[in-house]
Amino acid sequence: MKKIRIDKWLWSVRVFKSRTLASNACKGGRVRIEEVSVKASSTVEVGQRVQVKKNGFDLEFKVIKLIEKRVGAPLAVQCYEDFTHPDELNKFRHWFVGKGKSEMREKGIGRPTKKDRREIDDYKGVIYEDLEEWDEQK
């Protein structure tokens, strides 16, 4: 049965942007195979489950195909089955609701005055009150 290094597989199926990031995740104990924490040099086989903690998410995959070279996203998806719980994928959705771009002021206009600050707070208060009503309706 064919085996491949876990850091190489995670990189090739696009779970991590670089092999170094995949290796560091393994060293940090954020990658597990069948509930056992692994080193970057550990091997993975077809049919095994891989758990990865990445950016605050707990991802879980079942290995379907072993590949050594990094491939495009449509091909990478065919190499694993995603068992990540839907609640885990939506973990931060509520936090981002109603958040827009960062606030900007025109260059050279300076800091807000007390009057400006009160107007900004009043405006934000209206937005947050609307969000609370929207949450209660759900």
C-alpha positions, 0 to 999 in steps of 0.5 A: 500500500502506498504512503506519503508524508502528511506535510506533503499531502496537506500541501498538495491538496491545498490545506496549507499554502506552503509545505513549511506551514504544513510542517510547522502545523505538524510540529505544533501538534495541530495535525492528527491522524486517526486521533493521534498527533503526528510529526511532519515525517509521518505517513498517511494512507488512503482511508485514514482520517486527518484532523487539522486545527487551522486559523481557529477551525477544526477541519477533518478530512478522509484521504481518498487519493494520495498525490505528491505534487500540488494540483489545482483546487478542482483536482485537489478536492477529488483527493479527500472527503471533507468531514468538517462539521457545518457548525465549525465552518460557520463558527465566525459567520455571526461575528462578521455579520454587519461588518464592513470595510474599516473606517476611513477619514479623508486624508488631512482632515484630522481627528474627529471632534467631540461633535463628530465622535457623538455623531459616529457613536449615534450612527453606530448605535442605530446599526447595532440596534438593528443587528440585535433586532435581526438576531432576535427575529431569527 
